[in-house]
Amino acid sequence: MSGRPRLAIGTYGTITTTELPGGQWDAKTRYRDHDGKTRQLRARGTTAAKAKAALKLKIRDRQHAVGHDNLDADSTVAQ
């Protein structure tokens, strides 16, 4: 029996939220980075929805930080 399939590069799994002492909320998910490694990302907010939104912004910024949007099959290693 095989395990769960890997996340595709640049995608994330289910976002879970947990209420922390003091009223803050923590949102976390696993994200498959462009180097192929899966990492856990977290963000906090005053509500569960704000924590999720902050986490999604973090994911978006991480995806755009790579800067390889114009690479294709004809790109060289230097590019």
C-alpha positions in Angstrom: 0.0 0.0 0.0 1.4 3.4 -0.9 1.2 6.5 1.1 -0.4 9.8 0.4 0.7 11.4 -3.0 3.2 14.2 -2.8 2.1 17.8 -3.1 2.9 19.3 -6.5 5.7 21.8 -6.4 4.4 25.3 -5.5 1.2 23.9 -3.8 0.0 23.6 -0.3 -2.1 21.2 1.7 -5.1 21.7 4.0 -4.9 24.8 6.2 -5.6 24.0 9.9 -6.3 26.6 12.6 -5.8 26.5 16.3 -6.9 29.0 19.0 -4.0 30.0 21.2 -4.1 31.2 24.7 -4.7 35.0 24.7 -7.1 34.9 21.8 -4.7 34.7 18.9 -5.2 32.1 16.2 -2.5 30.0 14.5 -2.9 28.8 10.9 -0.5 26.2 9.5 -0.1 24.1 6.3 2.5 22.1 4.5 4.0 23.7 1.4 6.1 22.1 -1.3 8.8 24.5 -2.2 10.4 25.0 -5.6 13.4 22.9 -4.4 11.1 19.9 -3.9 11.2 20.0 -0.1 7.9 20.1 1.9 8.0 22.7 4.7 5.5 23.7 7.3 4.4 27.4 7.0 2.5 29.2 9.8 0.9 32.6 10.4 -1.1 34.2 13.2 -4.1 36.5 13.4 -6.8 37.8 15.7 -9.4 35.4 14.2 -9.2 32.1 12.4 -10.1 33.8 9.1 -7.4 36.5 9.5 -4.8 33.8 10.3 -5.7 31.9 7.2 -5.6 35.0 5.1 -2.2 35.9 6.5 -0.9 32.4 5.7 -2.3 32.6 2.1 -0.4 35.9 1.7 2.8 34.2 3.0 2.3 31.4 0.5 1.7 33.8 -2.4 4.8 35.9 -1.5 6.8 32.7 -1.4 5.6 31.6 -4.8 6.4 35.0 -6.4 9.8 35.2 -4.6 11.2 32.4 -6.8 11.2 34.6 -9.9 11.3 31.8 -12.5 8.1 32.8 -14.2 9.7 33.1 -17.6 11.5 29.8 -17.7 10.5 27.2 -20.2 11.8 24.0 -21.8 14.3 25.9 -23.8 15.8 27.8 -20.8 19.5 27.3 -20.0 20.8 26.3 -16.6 22.2 29.8 -16.1 18.7 31.3 -16.5 
